[in-house]
Amino acid sequence: MLYHPTSAVSRTPTSVGLAFDPVAFATNEAGVPRLKGWWIPAATDARYGRFTVLYLHSQTGNLGDAVDDLATLHKIGVNILAFDYRGYGQSQFVHPSEASWHEDAEWALHYLTATRHVPADTIILNGKALGANLAIEVAAAHPDLAGVVLESPLESPVNAVFNDPRARLVPAHLLVRDRFNADQAGNILLIPSLWLMAEPGSSKATSQSRHPAGYDRITAQKMIVWLKPSPSPNQPSADAYTRWLDDLPSRPGAP
């Protein structure tokens, strides 16, 4: 009811003309990788080539469904590591959960810093939908990262479970441990955040009258952008992304 994985990856970055390297990491005791994904390097003259985005996709589909979003990030000029959670795509099969997603994200961070030797203070977490809920929780635990981008995080995501009629047949609130609590994560977030929110069909004033869960609790640098429907839907978010990158604070020793 909350996770909707698919295993067949129907598109790769090649579908949109991007060069990439397949990657596999987080090996188990037998040396078999648990996670598979893509490394998409920035162009040699990319404006933001010093940054690496760790992309956390949504709860639906797999990496193949994120190719267009990855192409937009590449046009901005960053390096990208994107991977499938366990239970998605070609990664190891397990039943997805908040705990397994957290572990997968931590493994991906470790792969970047320990294997690819990417400095932590140049890594940006970028999550979409439920992946955004995951991103803010992981970001709250890593004040050494450069920042976090949240694309349309879900409001009270586990309500998809608790509001389902089938949940009345079992003690769902006791059995379901997943919460994805953005409010709690916002309390302790110490790195800059960018919130990209789709503007609802009502007026702009209405859409901005209520911030997403967790936003108001953040005391660190933050920016929220309400995105109107556009003939080129990815362009407004790309423009906001570049403005936010330009405003990221320089850390000691950063280029």
Backbone as CSV, one residue per row, in Angstrom:
resi,resn,N_x,N_y,N_z,CA_x,CA_y,CA_z,C_x,C_y,C_z
1,MET,0.811,-1.213,0.000,0.000,0.000,0.000,0.846,1.264,0.000
2,LEU,2.094,1.158,0.456,2.971,2.327,0.500,4.059,2.249,-0.560
3,TYR,4.564,1.048,-0.804,5.647,0.854,-1.781,5.086,0.144,-3.012
4,HIS,5.544,0.594,-4.195,5.055,0.012,-5.451,6.230,-0.245,-6.390
5,PRO,7.096,-1.211,-6.027,8.283,-1.469,-6.844,7.982,-2.264,-8.107
6,THR,8.824,-2.077,-9.111,8.820,-2.926,-10.296,10.244,-3.393,-10.541
7,SER,10.400,-4.531,-11.190,11.728,-5.111,-11.375,12.308,-4.837,-12.759
8,ALA,11.477,-4.725,-13.780,11.980,-4.538,-15.140,12.379,-3.083,-15.367
9,VAL,13.660,-2.847,-15.632,14.166,-1.498,-15.901,14.092,-1.272,-17.408
10,SER,13.116,-0.487,-17.835,12.838,-0.343,-19.264,13.637,0.773,-19.928
11,ARG,14.224,1.687,-19.125,15.014,2.782,-19.687,16.300,2.947,-18.900
12,THR,17.323,3.424,-19.559,18.588,3.756,-18.923,18.974,5.166,-19.376
13,PRO,20.020,5.756,-18.810,20.451,7.080,-19.281,20.762,7.132,-20.773
14,THR,21.142,5.995,-21.358,21.382,5.959,-22.796,20.140,6.379,-23.577
15,SER,18.957,6.136,-23.001,17.696,6.490,-23.668,17.606,7.980,-23.947
16,VAL,18.314,8.805,-23.139,18.280,10.253,-23.332,19.670,10.788,-23.680
17,GLY,20.526,9.900,-24.165,21.830,10.319,-24.668,22.880,10.598,-23.619
18,LEU,22.734,10.024,-22.427,23.691,10.263,-21.359,24.647,9.079,-21.212
19,ALA,25.931,9.388,-21.090,26.907,8.348,-20.782,26.829,8.017,-19.299
20,PHE,26.953,6.742,-18.967,26.875,6.339,-17.565,27.631,5.045,-17.353
21,ASP,27.948,4.776,-16.100,28.577,3.518,-15.716,27.631,2.754,-14.799
22,PRO,27.293,1.507,-15.120,26.536,0.694,-14.161,27.404,0.447,-12.927
23,VAL,26.807,0.525,-11.757,27.553,0.298,-10.529,26.809,-0.719,-9.661
24,ALA,27.554,-1.424,-8.849,27.000,-2.385,-7.896,27.824,-2.278,-6.625
25,PHE,27.159,-2.233,-5.486,27.879,-2.021,-4.234,27.086,-2.600,-3.069
26,ALA,27.578,-2.380,-1.859,26.973,-2.917,-0.640,26.925,-4.443,-0.697
27,THR,28.097,-5.066,-0.792,28.152,-6.517,-0.920,27.789,-7.203,0.395
28,ASN,27.202,-8.387,0.272,26.872,-9.175,1.458,28.048,-10.073,1.824
29,GLU,27.828,-10.974,2.774,28.914,-11.830,3.268,29.493,-12.714,2.171
30,ALA,28.688,-13.017,1.152,29.152,-13.857,0.051,29.790,-13.037,-1.065
31,GLY,29.888,-11.722,-0.881,30.490,-10.871,-1.895,29.548,-10.465,-3.010
32,VAL,28.256,-10.692,-2.807,27.270,-10.346,-3.833,26.712,-8.946,-3.548
33,PRO,26.736,-8.044,-4.533,26.221,-6.685,-4.297,24.718,-6.691,-4.023
34,ARG,24.322,-5.927,-3.028,22.905,-5.802,-2.725,22.230,-4.723,-3.578
35,LEU,22.989,-3.706,-3.946,22.407,-2.546,-4.626,23.047,-2.341,-5.989
36,LYS,22.214,-1.956,-6.948,22.704,-1.649,-8.294,22.151,-0.294,-8.726
37,GLY,22.966,0.384,-9.499,22.545,1.720,-9.934,23.414,2.243,-11.049
38,TRP,23.446,3.580,-11.169,24.167,4.244,-12.253,25.012,5.388,-11.709
39,TRP,26.208,5.504,-12.226,27.045,6.674,-11.996,27.040,7.509,-13.276
40,ILE,26.561,8.746,-13.174,26.464,9.633,-14.332,27.378,10.829,-14.055
41,PRO,28.551,10.858,-14.663,29.489,11.951,-14.374,29.051,13.258,-15.031
42,ALA,29.386,14.356,-14.399,29.137,15.665,-14.989,30.084,15.874,-16.166
43,ALA,29.694,16.749,-17.067,30.587,17.114,-18.168,31.849,17.754,-17.590
44,THR,32.943,17.657,-18.328,34.226,18.136,-17.812,34.200,19.627,-17.490
45,ASP,33.387,20.389,-18.202,33.313,21.832,-17.965,32.037,22.232,-17.234
46,ALA,31.405,21.269,-16.535,30.122,21.528,-15.876,30.266,22.602,-14.801
47,ARG,29.259,23.450,-14.718,29.298,24.583,-13.798,29.377,24.139,-12.339
48,TYR,28.673,23.060,-12.019,28.632,22.596,-10.632,29.268,21.207,-10.492
49,GLY,30.299,20.978,-11.284,30.935,19.667,-11.299,31.585,19.259,-9.989
50,ARG,31.749,20.211,-9.068,32.327,19.848,-7.763,31.316,19.139,-6.879
51,PHE,30.017,19.216,-7.249,28.965,18.593,-6.447,28.573,17.224,-7.009
52,THR,28.193,16.331,-6.107,27.655,15.020,-6.488,26.287,14.865,-5.843
53,VAL,25.290,14.564,-6.657,23.929,14.357,-6.171,23.684,12.866,-5.962
54,LEU,23.257,12.510,-4.765,22.793,11.147,-4.486,21.284,11.165,-4.638
55,TYR,20.790,10.536,-5.701,19.373,10.610,-6.052,18.595,9.459,-5.415
56,LEU,17.552,9.795,-4.679,16.682,8.819,-4.013,15.315,8.876,-4.683
57,HIS,15.016,7.865,-5.473,13.788,7.934,-6.275,12.541,7.661,-5.433
58,SER,11.401,7.756,-6.066,10.121,7.656,-5.361,9.801,6.206,-5.001
59,GLN,8.647,6.030,-4.412,8.203,4.717,-3.950,7.642,3.843,-5.070
60,THR,7.529,4.399,-6.271,6.869,3.703,-7.377,7.850,3.430,-8.510
61,GLY,7.807,2.219,-9.072,8.619,1.892,-10.236,10.041,1.543,-9.864
62,ASN,11.003,2.107,-10.608,12.421,1.898,-10.349,13.211,2.990,-11.056
63,LEU,14.518,2.823,-11.148,15.369,3.847,-11.758,14.954,4.195,-13.177
64,GLY,14.449,3.215,-13.918,14.049,3.480,-15.295,13.016,4.579,-15.406
65,ASP,12.210,4.751,-14.353,11.179,5.783,-14.364,11.733,7.152,-13.972
66,ALA,12.990,7.211,-13.564,13.606,8.465,-13.123,14.562,9.051,-14.149
67,VAL,14.651,8.433,-15.322,15.646,8.853,-16.311,15.498,10.320,-16.698
68,ASP,14.280,10.785,-16.911,14.093,12.185,-17.307,14.544,13.139,-16.198
69,ASP,14.256,12.785,-14.949,14.702,13.616,-13.829,16.230,13.631,-13.739
70,LEU,16.854,12.495,-13.993,18.311,12.429,-13.960,18.923,13.259,-15.086
71,ALA,18.258,13.263,-16.248,18.739,14.081,-17.361,18.684,15.565,-17.006
72,THR,17.629,15.985,-16.296,17.528,17.378,-15.862,18.655,17.734,-14.910
73,LEU,18.948,16.843,-13.964,20.055,17.082,-13.036,21.385,17.181,-13.776
74,HIS,21.572,16.324,-14.761,22.820,16.352,-15.519,22.963,17.669,-16.270
75,LYS,21.890,18.193,-16.807,21.948,19.478,-17.508,22.328,20.607,-16.559
76,ILE,21.937,20.485,-15.285,22.332,21.495,-14.300,23.845,21.510,-14.143
77,GLY,24.470,20.339,-14.284,25.925,20.271,-14.246,26.506,19.648,-13.008
78,VAL,25.910,18.551,-12.515,26.402,17.856,-11.331,26.689,16.399,-11.668
79,ASN,27.522,15.761,-10.844,27.677,14.307,-10.911,26.474,13.672,-10.224
80,ILE,26.118,12.455,-10.639,24.930,11.812,-10.083,25.218,10.345,-9.772
81,LEU,24.843,9.942,-8.568,24.730,8.518,-8.251,23.268,8.235,-8.000
82,ALA,22.695,7.364,-8.806,21.304,6.949,-8.627,21.284,5.433,-8.490
83,PHE,20.462,4.933,-7.594,20.420,3.489,-7.372,18.996,3.060,-7.057
84,ASP,18.750,1.771,-7.202,17.473,1.197,-6.804,17.574,0.646,-5.387
85,TYR,16.574,0.950,-4.579,16.498,0.340,-3.257,16.355,-1.170,-3.407
86,ARG,16.686,-1.907,-2.368,16.417,-3.344,-2.397,14.912,-3.577,-2.581
87,GLY,14.607,-4.526,-3.440,13.208,-4.777,-3.784,12.783,-4.073,-5.047
88,TYR,13.644,-3.180,-5.574,13.349,-2.424,-6.791,14.377,-2.750,-7.872
89,GLY,13.933,-2.728,-9.128,14.849,-2.899,-10.242,15.682,-4.154,-10.123
90,GLN,16.993,-3.989,-10.339,17.907,-5.127,-10.328,18.622,-5.293,-8.992
91,SER,18.256,-4.496,-8.001,18.853,-4.661,-6.678,18.296,-5.913,-6.004
92,GLN,18.955,-6.320,-4.923,18.548,-7.529,-4.204,17.075,-7.454,-3.808
93,PHE,16.415,-8.572,-3.867,14.999,-8.581,-3.502,14.831,-8.684,-1.989
94,VAL,14.161,-7.712,-1.429,13.630,-7.780,-0.069,12.326,-7.008,-0.089
95,HIS,11.512,-7.192,0.916,10.302,-6.384,1.019,10.700,-4.996,1.523
96,PRO,10.382,-3.941,0.776,10.817,-2.599,1.172,10.234,-2.178,2.517
97,SER,10.993,-1.360,3.225,10.549,-0.787,4.488,11.340,0.485,4.737
98,GLU,10.888,1.282,5.693,11.635,2.484,6.040,13.045,2.126,6.508
99,ALA,13.158,1.066,7.294,14.466,0.650,7.801,15.396,0.229,6.662
100,SER,14.882,-0.550,5.700,15.743,-0.995,4.597,16.117,0.175,3.697
101,TRP,15.197,1.115,3.492,15.527,2.304,2.694,16.642,3.103,3.351
102,HIS,16.557,3.280,4.665,17.592,4.003,5.391,18.942,3.315,5.224
103,GLU,18.953,2.012,5.388,20.197,1.262,5.272,20.772,1.395,3.866
104,ASP,19.906,1.313,2.862,20.353,1.447,1.474,20.972,2.822,1.229
105,ALA,20.330,3.867,1.732,20.858,5.222,1.542,22.211,5.385,2.234
106,GLU,22.359,4.795,3.412,23.630,4.872,4.118,24.721,4.126,3.344
107,TRP,24.369,2.986,2.781,25.339,2.247,1.967,25.761,3.067,0.757
108,ALA,24.811,3.773,0.148,25.132,4.596,-1.023,26.061,5.745,-0.641
109,LEU,25.815,6.369,0.497,26.716,7.422,0.969,28.121,6.872,1.217
110,HIS,28.183,5.708,1.831,29.483,5.093,2.107,30.199,4.746,0.807
111,TYR,29.457,4.287,-0.181,30.056,3.982,-1.493,30.680,5.246,-2.094
112,LEU,29.971,6.367,-2.004,30.490,7.617,-2.557,31.759,8.069,-1.834
113,THR,31.722,8.053,-0.504,32.851,8.594,0.248,34.028,7.621,0.335
114,ALA,33.751,6.333,0.503,34.825,5.360,0.728,35.370,4.754,-0.561
115,THR,34.507,4.540,-1.555,34.946,3.902,-2.804,35.292,4.927,-3.873
116,ARG,34.440,5.913,-4.049,34.704,6.940,-5.061,35.435,8.152,-4.487
117,HIS,35.629,8.162,-3.180,36.393,9.222,-2.515,35.822,10.613,-2.787
118,VAL,34.507,10.692,-2.757,33.813,11.973,-2.908,33.746,12.634,-1.535
119,PRO,34.237,13.851,-1.371,34.149,14.512,-0.056,32.689,14.687,0.368
120,ALA,32.412,14.403,1.633,31.035,14.474,2.124,30.445,15.862,1.940
121,ASP,31.267,16.901,2.086,30.726,18.260,2.004,30.477,18.733,0.581
122,THR,30.607,17.803,-0.392,30.211,18.108,-1.776,29.047,17.233,-2.230
123,ILE,28.471,16.461,-1.297,27.361,15.555,-1.633,26.026,16.214,-1.293
124,ILE,25.104,16.145,-2.240,23.748,16.662,-2.058,22.775,15.493,-2.160
125,LEU,21.944,15.318,-1.156,20.871,14.329,-1.230,19.717,14.940,-2.008
126,ASN,19.132,14.160,-2.909,17.986,14.634,-3.702,16.938,13.535,-3.711
127,GLY,15.815,13.777,-3.024,14.768,12.769,-2.955,13.483,13.248,-3.593
128,LYS,12.733,12.309,-4.143,11.460,12.639,-4.783,10.338,11.826,-4.153
129,ALA,9.198,12.500,-3.859,8.038,11.862,-3.244,8.474,11.183,-1.936
130,LEU,8.240,9.881,-1.773,8.658,9.232,-0.533,10.183,9.243,-0.390
131,GLY,10.884,9.292,-1.520,12.336,9.435,-1.473,12.760,10.752,-0.844
132,ALA,11.911,11.785,-0.950,12.200,13.061,-0.290,12.035,12.939,1.216
133,ASN,11.032,12.191,1.656,10.869,11.936,3.091,12.084,11.209,3.643
134,LEU,12.580,10.249,2.865,13.798,9.550,3.258,14.980,10.514,3.289
135,ALA,15.084,11.377,2.288,16.229,12.278,2.163,16.369,13.191,3.378
136,ILE,15.260,13.741,3.862,15.377,14.659,4.994,15.772,13.911,6.262
137,GLU,15.312,12.678,6.421,15.710,11.901,7.592,17.200,11.568,7.545
138,VAL,17.692,11.167,6.364,19.111,10.854,6.228,19.947,12.125,6.389
139,ALA,19.487,13.227,5.802,20.217,14.493,5.890,20.338,14.962,7.334
140,ALA,19.294,14.735,8.131,19.335,15.157,9.536,20.431,14.428,10.302
141,ALA,20.793,13.237,9.847,21.825,12.443,10.518,23.222,12.713,9.968
142,HIS,23.311,13.589,8.938,24.601,13.838,8.292,24.835,15.332,8.114
143,PRO,25.196,16.021,9.190,25.432,17.464,9.083,26.675,17.819,8.275
144,ASP,27.438,16.812,7.848,28.637,17.070,7.051,28.353,17.173,5.565
145,LEU,27.120,16.905,5.131,26.787,16.967,3.705,26.570,18.409,3.268
146,ALA,26.575,18.620,1.940,26.441,19.979,1.402,25.011,20.500,1.501
147,GLY,24.027,19.618,1.321,22.641,20.061,1.351,21.697,18.950,0.964
148,VAL,20.401,19.272,0.952,19.383,18.282,0.617,18.278,18.955,-0.184
149,VAL,17.822,18.275,-1.241,16.744,18.762,-2.099,15.561,17.816,-1.969
150,LEU,14.394,18.382,-1.690,13.188,17.600,-1.439,12.139,17.939,-2.497
151,GLU,11.864,16.984,-3.366,10.885,17.188,-4.425,9.557,16.558,-4.017
152,SER,8.607,17.410,-3.681,7.247,16.972,-3.337,7.223,15.838,-2.324
153,PRO,7.783,16.041,-1.126,7.677,15.003,-0.093,6.221,14.718,0.235
154,LEU,5.944,13.496,0.650,4.578,13.093,0.930,4.133,13.583,2.305
155,GLU,2.925,14.066,2.373,2.338,14.491,3.636,1.778,13.261,4.342
156,SER,2.286,12.943,5.525,1.830,11.783,6.300,1.733,10.538,5.419
157,PRO,2.847,10.062,4.873,2.798,8.975,3.892,2.146,7.695,4.381
158,VAL,2.287,7.357,5.680,1.719,6.090,6.141,0.197,6.131,6.221
159,ASN,-0.408,7.302,6.012,-1.865,7.341,5.938,-2.392,6.504,4.782
160,ALA,-1.527,6.278,3.772,-1.921,5.396,2.673,-2.217,3.996,3.192
161,VAL,-1.570,3.637,4.287,-1.813,2.341,4.923,-2.996,2.425,5.881
162,PHE,-2.935,3.392,6.787,-3.931,3.460,7.857,-5.330,3.795,7.348
163,ASN,-5.420,4.497,6.218,-6.731,4.871,5.676,-7.302,3.822,4.733
164,ASP,-6.538,2.798,4.452,-7.031,1.739,3.579,-8.023,0.870,4.351
165,PRO,-9.172,0.547,3.772,-10.164,-0.271,4.484,-9.611,-1.595,4.996
166,ARG,-8.620,-2.141,4.285,-8.055,-3.428,4.714,-7.322,-3.314,6.039
167,ALA,-6.850,-2.075,6.375,-6.117,-1.886,7.616,-7.008,-2.089,8.837
168,ARG,-8.315,-2.013,8.645,-9.231,-2.201,9.774,-9.314,-3.658,10.223
169,LEU,-8.814,-4.550,9.384,-8.882,-5.970,9.706,-7.767,-6.403,10.646
170,VAL,-6.753,-5.557,10.808,-5.607,-5.877,11.656,-5.248,-4.642,12.475
171,PRO,-4.481,-4.797,13.565,-4.035,-3.622,14.331,-2.905,-2.906,13.590
172,ALA,-3.253,-2.169,12.523,-2.257,-1.595,11.613,-1.284,-0.666,12.326
173,HIS,-1.773,0.144,13.269,-0.891,1.094,13.938,0.171,0.391,14.787
174,LEU,-0.076,-0.841,15.170,0.901,-1.604,15.933,1.829,-2.392,15.012
175,LEU,1.314,-2.814,13.866,2.086,-3.670,12.975,2.998,-2.873,12.046
176,VAL,2.561,-1.677,11.645,3.327,-0.877,10.700,4.296,0.015,11.461
177,ARG,5.576,-0.183,11.256,6.590,0.588,11.960,7.076,1.802,11.175
178,ASP,6.817,1.837,9.877,7.267,2.951,9.051,6.508,4.221,9.425
179,ARG,7.230,5.348,9.467,6.587,6.623,9.791,7.048,7.749,8.875
180,PHE,8.342,7.787,8.490,8.883,8.861,7.667,8.476,10.220,8.235
181,ASN,8.928,10.503,9.433,8.511,11.679,10.183,9.340,12.901,9.800
182,ALA,8.832,13.702,8.853,9.547,14.895,8.399,9.611,15.961,9.485
183,ASP,8.577,16.038,10.326,8.591,17.019,11.414,9.772,16.779,12.343
184,GLN,9.963,15.550,12.744,11.045,15.223,13.666,12.398,15.478,13.016
185,ALA,12.535,15.108,11.745,13.803,15.324,11.050,14.087,16.816,10.900
186,GLY,13.041,17.611,10.630,13.225,19.050,10.476,13.767,19.709,11.723
187,ASN,13.431,19.165,12.878,13.896,19.718,14.150,15.416,19.731,14.264
188,ILE,16.079,18.750,13.649,17.523,18.598,13.849,18.324,18.777,12.558
189,LEU,17.667,19.187,11.471,18.375,19.380,10.208,19.314,20.577,10.316
190,LEU,20.583,20.385,9.957,21.589,21.437,10.102,22.177,21.889,8.770
191,ILE,21.777,21.275,7.671,22.342,21.630,6.375,21.282,22.329,5.517
192,PRO,21.697,23.103,4.518,20.738,23.824,3.673,19.779,22.874,2.953
193,SER,18.547,23.315,2.804,17.537,22.493,2.126,16.795,23.312,1.079
194,LEU,16.450,22.643,-0.013,15.626,23.210,-1.078,14.387,22.352,-1.201
195,TRP,13.224,22.988,-1.108,11.940,22.292,-1.204,11.275,22.683,-2.518
196,LEU,11.070,21.710,-3.404,10.403,21.933,-4.683,9.009,21.335,-4.603
197,MET,8.007,22.203,-4.523,6.642,21.763,-4.282,5.753,22.103,-5.478
198,ALA,4.979,21.142,-5.934,4.021,21.387,-7.002,2.874,22.231,-6.471
199,GLU,2.602,23.339,-7.127,1.533,24.208,-6.679,0.189,23.556,-6.977
200,PRO,-0.702,23.461,-5.982,-2.010,22.852,-6.211,-2.846,23.679,-7.169
201,GLY,-3.965,23.115,-7.577,-4.813,23.784,-8.553,-5.477,25.038,-8.044
202,SER,-5.484,25.245,-6.727,-6.101,26.436,-6.156,-5.163,27.625,-6.333
203,SER,-5.501,28.736,-5.718,-4.737,29.958,-5.898,-3.351,29.840,-5.278
204,LYS,-2.439,30.719,-5.746,-1.071,30.728,-5.230,-1.063,31.029,-3.737
205,ALA,-1.913,31.928,-3.325,-1.954,32.278,-1.904,-2.309,31.078,-1.049
206,THR,-3.246,30.277,-1.537,-3.636,29.087,-0.785,-2.489,28.099,-0.701
207,SER,-1.763,27.936,-1.815,-0.686,26.954,-1.831,0.449,27.349,-0.895
208,GLN,0.647,28.638,-0.702,1.753,29.076,0.125,1.348,29.318,1.575
209,SER,0.067,29.154,1.875,-0.384,29.439,3.235,-0.007,28.329,4.208
210,ARG,0.334,27.162,3.682,0.675,26.042,4.540,1.911,25.346,4.004
211,HIS,2.978,25.422,4.760,4.213,24.796,4.339,4.133,23.283,4.542
212,PRO,4.959,22.530,3.788,4.969,21.071,3.974,5.478,20.698,5.359
213,ALA,5.157,19.468,5.754,5.557,18.976,7.076,7.061,19.072,7.245
214,GLY,7.465,19.604,8.383,8.876,19.700,8.697,9.520,21.013,8.325
215,TYR,8.968,21.743,7.357,9.627,22.950,6.852,9.755,24.030,7.926
216,ASP,8.658,24.296,8.624,8.679,25.392,9.596,9.568,25.093,10.794
217,ARG,9.885,23.835,11.034,10.714,23.473,12.180,12.207,23.650,11.897
218,ILE,12.557,23.850,10.638,13.961,23.934,10.256,14.507,25.319,10.581
219,THR,15.623,25.352,11.281,16.287,26.629,11.587,17.481,26.863,10.679
220,ALA,17.954,25.828,9.991,19.071,25.976,9.058,18.594,26.701,7.790
221,GLN,19.542,27.090,6.942,19.216,27.750,5.674,18.229,26.903,4.882
222,LYS,17.170,27.525,4.372,16.151,26.785,3.636,15.539,27.672,2.560
223,MET,14.978,27.020,1.565,14.350,27.722,0.445,13.219,26.851,-0.067
224,ILE,12.051,27.445,-0.275,10.923,26.701,-0.822,10.467,27.374,-2.109
225,VAL,10.184,26.560,-3.117,9.740,27.057,-4.419,8.475,26.312,-4.798
226,TRP,7.412,27.084,-5.056,6.155,26.497,-5.504,6.145,26.515,-7.030
227,LEU,6.054,25.346,-7.640,6.183,25.205,-9.080,4.819,25.152,-9.745
228,LYS,4.588,26.082,-10.657,3.348,26.082,-11.425,3.474,25.116,-12.600
229,PRO,2.352,24.622,-13.117,2.421,23.801,-14.332,3.094,24.595,-15.450
230,SER,3.925,23.909,-16.232,4.693,24.580,-17.275,4.785,23.690,-18.496
231,PRO,4.847,24.301,-19.716,5.050,23.482,-20.917,6.344,22.676,-20.848
232,SER,7.343,23.214,-20.146,8.595,22.489,-19.904,8.696,22.254,-18.403
233,PRO,8.050,21.208,-17.888,7.873,21.039,-16.444,9.172,20.997,-15.651
234,ASN,10.281,20.546,-16.259,11.527,20.450,-15.515,12.311,21.762,-15.459
235,GLN,11.971,22.729,-16.328,12.749,23.963,-16.372,12.628,24.811,-15.107
236,PRO,11.404,25.029,-14.572,11.322,25.820,-13.334,12.105,25.205,-12.179
237,SER,12.065,23.894,-12.041,12.800,23.265,-10.954,14.304,23.386,-11.189
238,ALA,14.752,23.290,-12.451,16.178,23.450,-12.750,16.640,24.864,-12.426
239,ASP,15.818,25.866,-12.744,16.167,27.253,-12.434,16.292,27.461,-10.925
240,ALA,15.343,26.905,-10.170,15.392,27.020,-8.711,16.621,26.304,-8.163
241,TYR,16.949,25.164,-8.742,18.095,24.366,-8.300,19.383,25.176,-8.439
242,THR,19.571,25.815,-9.597,20.804,26.560,-9.814,20.902,27.767,-8.877
243,ARG,19.777,28.441,-8.612,19.798,29.562,-7.669,20.214,29.071,-6.278
244,TRP,19.682,27.925,-5.901,20.002,27.364,-4.583,21.468,26.949,-4.503
245,LEU,21.982,26.317,-5.562,23.386,25.921,-5.574,24.299,27.144,-5.448
246,ASP,23.930,28.222,-6.118,24.734,29.443,-6.044,24.777,30.009,-4.636
247,ASP,23.717,29.755,-3.852,23.630,30.317,-2.500,24.173,29.393,-1.434
248,LEU,24.626,28.187,-1.804,25.160,27.277,-0.795,26.389,27.906,-0.147
249,PRO,26.466,27.837,1.163,27.636,28.435,1.835,28.909,27.668,1.497
250,SER,29.985,28.414,1.316,31.286,27.793,1.085,31.843,27.288,2.403
251,ARG,32.344,26.057,2.404,32.942,25.501,3.611,34.452,25.638,3.559
252,PRO,35.102,25.649,4.709,36.561,25.774,4.705,37.197,24.708,3.829
253,GLY,38.067,25.141,2.946,38.766,24.200,2.070,38.022,23.890,0.801
254,ALA,36.766,24.379,0.667,36.002,24.090,-0.552,36.513,24.951,-1.682
255,PRO,36.419,24.479,-2.935,36.914,25.262,-4.063,36.016,26.472,-4.306
